[in-house]
């Protein structure tokens, strides 16, 4: 039961992270729709089809499945989320540094 809760929580995080990650690679398209600049929108129509969405999830599952056995263990899940956390923290550091540099570049009024 505990493993099922952990898996469902991890799945929710993975599914919710998709839109957040996609925002970085979006531009305005026809009729105000967001178009992805990344590889998610494989047919280039500006929409994410069910097949395209599932392909993204398959890729994420493969990234989590460290030993490629078709199953994600608790340890693999922990490793994956640690990598995601580390990557996120690095991005935050980069953003903070950029903001600091911009603040230093502004002339005093």
Backbone as numpy.savetxt, mean C-alpha at the origin, in Angstrom:
# Nx Ny Nz CAx CAy CAz Cx Cy Cz
-9.10 -20.12 16.74 -9.92 -18.92 16.74 -9.06 -17.66 16.74
-8.00 -17.66 17.56 -7.10 -16.50 17.65 -6.41 -16.26 16.30
-5.98 -17.35 15.64 -5.31 -17.21 14.34 -6.28 -16.63 13.31
-7.55 -17.03 13.39 -8.54 -16.51 12.45 -8.73 -15.01 12.64
-8.78 -14.55 13.90 -8.91 -13.12 14.17 -7.70 -12.36 13.65
-6.52 -12.93 13.87 -5.28 -12.30 13.39 -5.29 -12.21 11.87
-5.71 -13.29 11.22 -5.76 -13.30 9.76 -6.77 -12.28 9.24
-7.95 -12.21 9.84 -8.96 -11.26 9.40 -8.50 -9.82 9.62
-7.82 -9.57 10.74 -7.29 -8.23 10.99 -6.23 -7.88 9.96
-5.35 -8.82 9.66 -4.30 -8.59 8.66 -4.91 -8.35 7.28
-5.91 -9.13 6.95 -6.58 -8.97 5.66 -7.22 -7.59 5.56
-7.84 -7.15 6.64 -8.46 -5.82 6.64 -7.41 -4.74 6.42
-6.27 -4.87 7.07 -5.20 -3.88 6.91 -4.70 -3.88 5.47
-4.51 -5.06 4.91 -4.02 -5.16 3.53 -5.03 -4.54 2.57
-6.30 -4.85 2.76 -7.32 -4.31 1.86 -7.47 -2.81 2.00
-7.34 -2.29 3.21 -7.47 -0.84 3.41 -6.24 -0.10 2.94
-5.10 -0.77 2.90 -3.89 -0.08 2.48 -3.85 0.13 0.97
-4.63 -0.62 0.23 -4.67 -0.47 -1.22 -5.03 0.93 -1.67
-6.16 1.50 -1.21 -6.51 2.86 -1.62 -5.49 3.89 -1.18
-4.94 3.72 0.00 -3.94 4.68 0.48 -2.70 4.64 -0.39
-2.28 3.44 -0.77 -1.10 3.33 -1.62 -1.40 3.86 -3.01
-2.60 3.63 -3.49 -2.97 4.06 -4.83 -3.03 5.57 -4.94
-3.35 6.27 -3.84 -3.45 7.73 -3.90 -2.17 8.38 -4.36
-1.02 7.78 -3.99 0.26 8.34 -4.40 0.42 8.34 -5.91
-0.20 7.38 -6.58 -0.02 7.25 -8.01 -1.25 7.61 -8.80
-2.01 8.61 -8.37 -3.22 8.96 -9.08 -3.12 10.33 -9.73
-3.88 10.48 -10.79 -4.03 11.79 -11.42 -5.49 11.90 -11.83
-5.91 13.12 -12.05 -7.30 13.35 -12.43 -7.52 12.88 -13.86
-8.61 12.18 -14.08 -8.91 11.65 -15.40 -10.21 12.22 -15.92
-10.75 11.61 -16.98 -11.99 12.09 -17.56 -13.14 12.03 -16.55
-14.00 13.02 -16.59 -15.17 13.11 -15.73 -14.80 13.13 -14.26
-13.60 13.59 -13.93 -13.19 13.73 -12.54 -12.81 12.43 -11.85
-12.76 11.32 -12.57 -12.38 10.04 -11.96 -10.88 10.02 -11.71
-10.47 9.33 -10.65 -9.06 9.19 -10.37 -8.51 8.07 -11.25
-7.38 8.36 -11.88 -6.73 7.36 -12.71 -5.42 6.97 -12.06
-5.12 5.70 -12.06 -3.90 5.23 -11.44 -2.75 5.28 -12.42
-1.60 5.78 -11.93 -0.41 5.82 -12.76 0.41 4.55 -12.59
0.06 3.73 -11.61 0.83 2.52 -11.38 0.31 1.38 -12.24
0.73 0.18 -11.95 0.37 -0.98 -12.77 -0.98 -1.59 -12.42
-1.69 -1.05 -11.44 -2.95 -1.65 -11.01 -4.00 -1.62 -12.11
-4.12 -0.51 -12.81 -5.11 -0.36 -13.87 -4.49 -0.88 -15.17
-4.48 -2.19 -15.33 -3.75 -2.81 -16.44 -4.35 -2.50 -17.81
-5.66 -2.24 -17.88 -6.24 -1.94 -19.19 -6.30 -0.44 -19.46
-5.88 0.37 -18.49 -5.77 1.81 -18.70 -7.08 2.56 -18.83
-8.18 1.98 -18.34 -9.47 2.65 -18.50 -9.78 3.64 -17.38
-8.87 3.76 -16.41 -9.10 4.70 -15.31 -9.91 4.11 -14.17
-10.23 2.85 -14.26 -11.00 2.17 -13.22 -10.26 0.92 -12.79
-10.57 0.46 -11.61 -9.99 -0.78 -11.10 -11.08 -1.85 -11.14
-10.93 -2.80 -12.05 -11.91 -3.88 -12.17 -11.70 -4.90 -11.05
-12.66 -5.78 -10.90 -12.54 -6.82 -9.89 -11.30 -7.68 -10.17
-11.07 -8.01 -11.43 -9.91 -8.83 -11.78 -8.60 -8.10 -11.46
-8.55 -6.79 -11.74 -7.35 -6.01 -11.44 -7.13 -5.92 -9.92
-8.23 -5.72 -9.18 -8.14 -5.66 -7.72 -7.63 -6.99 -7.16
-8.19 -8.10 -7.65 -7.77 -9.41 -7.16 -6.32 -9.70 -7.51
-5.86 -9.21 -8.65 -4.45 -9.39 -9.03 -3.53 -8.69 -8.04
-3.94 -7.50 -7.59 -3.16 -6.77 -6.59 -3.10 -7.57 -5.30
-4.23 -8.11 -4.88 -4.28 -8.87 -3.64 -3.46 -10.15 -3.74
-3.47 -10.79 -4.91 -2.63 -11.98 -5.12 -1.15 -11.61 -4.96
-0.78 -10.48 -5.50 0.62 -10.03 -5.39 0.97 -9.77 -3.92
0.08 -9.11 -3.20 0.34 -8.84 -1.78 0.43 -10.13 -0.97
-0.44 -11.09 -1.30 -0.39 -12.37 -0.60 0.96 -13.04 -0.86
1.41 -13.01 -2.10 2.70 -13.61 -2.45 3.84 -12.93 -1.68
3.74 -11.60 -1.50 4.76 -10.89 -0.74 4.75 -11.33 0.72
3.57 -11.61 1.26 3.47 -12.05 2.65 3.94 -13.49 2.83
3.74 -14.31 1.82 4.07 -15.74 1.88 5.57 -15.92 1.63
6.35 -15.70 2.68 7.82 -15.70 2.56 8.41 -16.98 2.02
7.86 -18.13 2.37 8.43 -19.40 1.89 7.69 -19.96 0.68
6.77 -19.20 0.12 6.03 -19.56 -1.11 5.34 -20.92 -1.02
4.79 -21.25 0.16 4.10 -22.52 0.29 2.59 -22.40 0.09
2.12 -21.19 -0.25 0.70 -21.00 -0.48 -0.09 -20.72 0.78
0.62 -20.58 1.91 -0.01 -20.28 3.19 0.80 -19.20 3.88
0.10 -18.35 4.65 0.79 -17.30 5.40 0.73 -17.67 6.88
1.90 -17.91 7.44 1.96 -18.25 8.86 1.93 -16.99 9.71
1.74 -17.18 10.99 1.74 -16.05 11.92 3.08 -15.31 11.84
4.18 -16.05 11.77 5.51 -15.42 11.70 5.70 -14.65 10.39
5.21 -15.21 9.28 5.31 -14.51 7.99 4.51 -13.21 8.04
3.34 -13.29 8.66 2.49 -12.11 8.77 3.18 -11.04 9.62
3.76 -11.47 10.74 4.49 -10.53 11.60 5.64 -9.89 10.85
6.40 -10.71 10.12 7.53 -10.18 9.34 7.06 -9.17 8.31
5.98 -9.51 7.62 5.46 -8.62 6.59 5.04 -7.28 7.18
4.30 -7.33 8.30 3.84 -6.09 8.90 4.98 -5.29 9.51
6.02 -5.96 9.98 7.20 -5.24 10.46 7.86 -4.50 9.30
7.99 -5.17 8.16 8.56 -4.52 6.98 7.72 -3.32 6.55
6.39 -3.49 6.58 5.50 -2.39 6.21 5.65 -1.23 7.19
5.74 -1.54 8.49 5.90 -0.51 9.51 7.22 0.22 9.32
8.30 -0.54 9.09 9.61 0.07 8.87 9.61 0.98 7.65
8.97 0.52 6.59 8.88 1.32 5.37 8.09 2.60 5.62
7.00 2.48 6.35 6.17 3.64 6.68 6.95 4.64 7.51
7.68 4.15 8.51 8.46 5.04 9.37 9.56 5.75 8.57
10.15 5.05 7.63 11.18 5.67 6.78 10.57 6.78 5.93
9.39 6.51 5.38 8.69 7.54 4.59 8.37 8.75 5.45
7.93 8.52 6.69 7.64 9.63 7.60 8.89 10.47 7.88
10.03 9.79 8.05 11.29 10.50 8.28 11.63 11.36 7.06
11.48 10.79 5.87 11.76 11.53 4.64 10.86 12.75 4.52
9.58 12.57 4.81 8.63 13.69 4.73 8.98 14.77 5.75
9.33 14.36 6.95 9.69 15.33 7.99 10.93 16.11 7.58
11.89 15.43 7.00 13.12 16.10 6.54 12.82 17.08 5.41
11.95 16.69 4.48 11.57 17.60 3.39 10.86 18.83 3.93
9.96 18.62 4.90 9.24 19.75 5.48 10.21 20.68 6.22
11.18 20.10 6.90 12.18 20.89 7.62 13.00 21.72 6.64
13.40 21.10 5.53 14.18 21.80 4.51 13.38 22.94 3.90
12.12 22.70 3.60 11.27 23.75 3.03 11.09 24.90 4.01
10.94 24.57 5.29 10.78 25.61 6.31 12.05 26.44 6.42
13.20 25.83 6.28 14.47 26.55 6.35 14.71 27.41 5.11
14.15 27.01 3.97 14.32 27.74 2.73 13.47 29.01 2.68
12.36 29.04 3.41 11.49 30.21 3.39 12.19 31.39 4.05
12.18 32.52 3.36 12.80 33.72 3.98 11.94 34.25 5.13
12.60 34.77 6.12 11.89 35.34 7.27 11.18 36.60 6.84
9.93 36.76 7.27 9.13 37.94 6.87 9.17 38.99 7.93
